[in-house]
Amino acid sequence: MISLLIVPALATGATLCYASVLDLRERRVPFRTWYPMLAAGIPFTAFFYGILAFQGETGMVLYFLALTLLFSVLFYLFAWFGLFGGADAWALIFIAALIPAFPFVPLLGLPPLGFFPFSVLVNAVLLNLLTPLGIFFYNVKEGNNAPFPFPFLGFPVDGERIGESHGFVMEEITESDGQLHRRFIGIGESLRRMASGEGRIYTMDIRRKPEEYTREREIFQKAGKVWISYGVPFIVPITAGFFGALLAGDILFYFLSVLIGG
């Protein structure tokens, strides 16, 4: 019965790989990217729910539908308020809609919740936490100094070529009386700017609409080096987390079980 979800899983896995390539290369994933995946997966997911209902597992049907609804609404709101990338949100929403349960028992066993998208998210977050460590060691190697926690969150790039990078500017640089004044934008302030849609400068916008950032580009050139966030889109760890959950299971639950059991 659960093996019915293998087809949606295969379609989703292939689509996530393609979406990751698009996001890395172009920093955008057109919504039409998801159409083939949905067309291939929806019939099998509907059949999965139908079999459960036919066998009298109404509680299980309601359980998965309720979690899917909660999960989807949460990430839709995250994207709506600018706290999450649109493609990332749709990826998680469609994973929840198409693959609510594990298609088969993974190597590490089934976690108690049994909700496949949650394990994908947990794995993605854990894998994404490794990126700041890599960024930090890169900055140490290159001698890039900045107050905590910025060496974990980004790195300096050539201000004259900032439009060729991917990320957002982590510094506020102004000029008065011929002098440059610069400060790092705190995480809380950065999140408020992102939620309001104002004040955050993305390198993608500089690249696509250079005429709107003439003054900023002049200041960045004068600054020499400008700190930006690292630009790896979250859909990449989502993809890795998806395959990790599919094959291995819930990594966090496994390690917690080992610690508690040990």
C-alpha positions as CSV (number, residue, x, y, z in Angstrom):
1,M,0.0,0.0,0.0
2,I,2.6,2.5,1.0
3,S,4.7,1.4,-2.0
4,L,2.2,3.3,-4.1
5,L,4.1,6.5,-3.0
6,I,7.2,5.3,-4.7
7,V,6.1,6.8,-8.0
8,P,5.5,10.3,-6.5
9,A,8.8,9.9,-4.7
10,L,10.7,9.2,-7.9
11,A,9.0,12.0,-9.7
12,T,9.7,14.4,-6.8
13,G,13.3,13.4,-6.5
14,A,14.0,13.9,-10.2
15,T,12.2,17.3,-10.1
16,L,14.1,18.4,-7.0
17,C,17.4,17.7,-8.7
18,Y,16.4,19.7,-11.7
19,A,15.1,22.5,-9.5
20,S,18.4,22.6,-7.6
21,V,20.3,23.0,-10.8
22,L,18.0,25.9,-11.9
23,D,18.3,27.6,-8.5
24,L,22.0,27.4,-8.4
25,R,22.4,28.6,-12.0
26,E,19.6,31.2,-12.3
27,R,18.5,31.8,-8.7
28,R,14.9,31.1,-9.7
29,V,12.7,28.1,-10.2
30,P,9.6,28.7,-12.5
31,F,6.4,27.4,-11.0
32,R,5.9,25.3,-14.2
33,T,8.9,23.2,-13.0
34,W,6.6,21.4,-10.6
35,Y,3.8,20.5,-13.2
36,P,5.2,17.1,-14.4
37,M,5.9,16.0,-10.9
38,L,2.4,16.8,-9.8
39,A,0.9,15.2,-12.9
40,A,2.8,12.0,-12.3
41,G,2.3,11.9,-8.5
42,I,-1.2,13.0,-7.7
43,P,-3.0,9.9,-9.1
44,F,-0.8,7.6,-7.0
45,T,-1.2,9.7,-3.9
46,A,-5.0,9.8,-4.3
47,F,-5.0,6.1,-4.7
48,F,-2.9,5.8,-1.6
49,Y,-5.5,7.7,0.4
50,G,-8.3,5.8,-1.3
51,I,-6.8,2.4,-0.2
52,L,-6.5,3.6,3.3
53,A,-10.1,4.8,3.4
54,F,-11.3,1.6,1.8
55,Q,-9.5,-0.5,4.5
56,G,-11.2,1.5,7.2
57,E,-8.1,3.5,8.2
58,T,-10.0,6.8,8.4
59,G,-8.0,8.0,11.3
60,M,-4.8,7.5,9.4
61,V,-6.2,9.4,6.4
62,L,-7.2,12.3,8.7
63,Y,-3.9,12.2,10.4
64,F,-1.9,12.6,7.2
65,L,-4.3,15.2,5.7
66,A,-4.2,17.3,8.9
67,L,-0.4,17.3,9.1
68,T,-0.2,18.0,5.4
69,L,-2.5,21.0,5.8
70,L,-0.7,22.3,8.8
71,F,2.7,21.9,7.1
72,S,1.6,23.5,3.9
73,V,-0.1,26.5,5.5
74,L,3.0,27.1,7.7
75,F,5.4,27.3,4.8
76,Y,3.0,29.2,2.6
77,L,2.9,31.9,5.3
78,F,6.6,31.8,5.7
79,A,7.0,32.5,2.0
80,W,4.2,35.1,2.1
81,F,6.0,37.1,4.8
82,G,9.3,36.8,3.0
83,L,10.8,34.5,5.6
84,F,11.3,31.6,3.2
85,G,12.1,31.4,-0.5
86,G,9.1,30.8,-2.8
87,A,10.6,27.8,-4.5
88,D,11.7,26.3,-1.2
89,A,8.2,26.6,0.2
90,W,6.6,25.1,-2.8
91,A,9.0,22.2,-2.8
92,L,8.1,21.4,0.8
93,I,4.4,21.9,0.3
94,F,4.4,19.6,-2.8
95,I,6.5,17.0,-0.9
96,A,3.8,17.0,1.8
97,A,1.0,16.8,-0.7
98,L,2.4,14.0,-2.7
99,I,4.4,11.9,-0.2
100,P,2.8,12.2,3.3
101,A,4.2,8.8,4.4
102,F,7.4,7.0,3.9
103,P,7.2,5.0,0.6
104,F,9.2,2.2,2.3
105,V,11.0,1.6,5.5
106,P,14.3,3.5,5.4
107,L,17.6,2.0,6.7
108,L,17.3,3.7,10.0
109,G,13.7,2.7,10.5
110,L,10.5,4.8,10.7
111,P,10.4,7.7,13.1
112,P,7.5,8.0,15.5
113,L,5.7,10.8,13.6
114,G,5.8,8.8,10.4
115,F,5.3,12.0,8.4
116,F,7.8,11.9,5.6
117,P,8.0,15.7,4.8
118,F,8.9,16.5,8.4
119,S,11.9,14.2,8.2
120,V,12.9,15.8,4.9
121,L,12.8,19.2,6.6
122,V,14.7,18.1,9.7
123,N,17.4,16.5,7.5
124,A,17.6,19.6,5.3
125,V,18.1,21.9,8.4
126,L,20.8,19.6,9.8
127,L,22.6,19.5,6.5
128,N,22.3,23.2,6.1
129,L,23.9,23.8,9.5
130,L,27.1,22.3,8.1
131,T,27.4,25.2,5.6
132,P,28.1,27.9,8.1
133,L,31.0,25.8,9.4
134,G,32.4,25.6,5.9
135,I,32.0,29.3,5.5
136,F,33.8,30.0,8.8
137,F,36.8,27.8,8.0
138,Y,37.0,29.5,4.6
139,N,37.1,33.0,6.2
140,V,39.7,31.8,8.7
141,K,41.9,30.5,5.8
142,E,41.5,33.7,3.9
143,G,42.0,35.9,6.9
144,N,38.6,37.6,6.6
145,N,37.7,39.2,9.9
146,A,34.3,40.2,11.1
147,P,32.4,40.3,14.4
148,F,30.5,37.1,15.4
149,P,28.4,35.6,13.9
150,F,29.1,37.1,10.5
151,P,32.1,34.9,9.6
152,F,29.7,31.9,9.8
153,L,27.1,33.6,7.6
154,G,29.0,35.2,4.7
155,F,32.2,36.4,3.2
156,P,33.6,39.5,1.5
157,V,33.5,39.9,-2.2
158,D,35.0,42.5,-4.6
159,G,32.7,45.5,-4.4
160,E,33.2,46.4,-8.1
161,R,32.0,42.9,-9.1
162,I,29.3,42.4,-6.4
163,G,26.6,41.8,-9.0
164,E,28.4,38.6,-10.1
165,S,27.9,37.1,-6.6
166,H,24.8,35.5,-5.0
167,G,23.4,36.6,-1.7
168,F,22.5,39.8,0.0
169,V,24.6,42.6,1.4
170,M,25.3,42.2,5.2
171,E,26.8,45.6,5.6
172,E,25.2,49.1,5.7
173,I,27.8,51.4,4.0
174,T,27.2,55.1,3.8
175,E,29.3,58.1,2.7
176,S,29.5,61.5,4.3
177,D,32.1,64.3,3.9
178,G,34.1,62.0,1.7
179,Q,34.3,59.3,4.4
180,L,32.8,55.8,4.3
181,H,31.0,54.6,7.3
182,R,30.1,50.9,7.5
183,R,28.4,48.6,10.0
184,F,27.2,45.0,9.9
185,I,23.4,44.6,9.9
186,G,22.4,42.4,12.8
187,I,20.3,39.2,12.3
188,G,17.2,40.7,13.9
189,E,17.4,43.8,11.9
190,S,18.0,41.8,8.7
191,L,15.0,39.6,9.4
192,R,12.8,42.7,9.9
193,R,14.0,44.2,6.7
194,M,13.4,40.9,4.8
195,A,9.8,40.7,6.3
196,S,9.0,44.3,5.4
197,G,10.5,44.0,1.9
198,E,12.6,47.1,2.4
199,G,16.2,48.0,2.9
200,R,17.8,44.6,2.0
201,I,20.0,44.7,-1.0
202,Y,20.3,41.5,-3.0
203,T,23.1,41.0,-5.4
204,M,20.5,39.5,-7.9
205,D,18.7,42.9,-7.9
206,I,22.0,44.7,-8.5
207,R,22.7,42.4,-11.4
208,R,19.2,42.6,-13.0
209,K,18.5,46.2,-12.3
210,P,21.8,48.0,-12.1
211,E,20.2,51.4,-13.0
212,E,18.3,51.3,-9.7
213,Y,21.4,50.8,-7.6
214,T,23.8,53.3,-9.2
215,R,24.6,55.0,-5.9
216,E,25.0,51.7,-4.0
217,R,27.4,50.4,-6.7
218,E,29.5,53.5,-6.5
219,I,29.8,53.1,-2.7
220,F,30.6,49.4,-3.0
221,Q,33.4,50.1,-5.4
222,K,34.9,52.6,-3.0
223,A,34.5,50.2,-0.2
224,G,36.7,47.7,-2.0
225,K,35.4,44.6,-0.3
226,V,31.8,44.1,0.8
227,W,30.4,41.3,3.0
228,I,27.5,39.3,1.6
229,S,25.6,36.3,2.8
230,Y,26.5,32.9,1.2
231,G,24.2,32.3,-1.7
232,V,23.4,28.5,-1.6
233,P,19.7,28.2,-2.1
234,F,17.9,26.1,0.6
235,I,16.4,23.9,-2.1
236,V,19.8,22.2,-2.3
237,P,19.7,20.9,1.3
238,I,16.0,20.2,0.8
239,T,16.9,17.9,-2.0
240,A,19.7,16.3,0.0
241,G,17.3,16.0,2.9
242,F,14.7,14.4,0.7
243,F,17.0,11.6,-0.5
244,G,18.4,11.2,3.0
245,A,14.9,10.7,4.4
246,L,13.9,8.4,1.6
247,L,16.9,6.1,1.9
248,A,18.2,6.5,5.5
249,G,15.3,8.1,7.5
250,D,15.2,10.8,10.1
251,I,18.8,11.5,11.0
252,L,18.0,13.6,14.1
253,F,15.7,11.0,15.5
254,Y,18.3,8.3,14.9
255,F,21.1,10.1,16.7
256,L,18.8,11.1,19.6
257,S,17.7,7.4,19.9
258,V,21.4,6.4,20.0
259,L,22.2,9.0,22.7
260,I,19.2,8.2,24.8
261,G,19.7,4.5,24.4
262,G,23.4,4.8,25.1
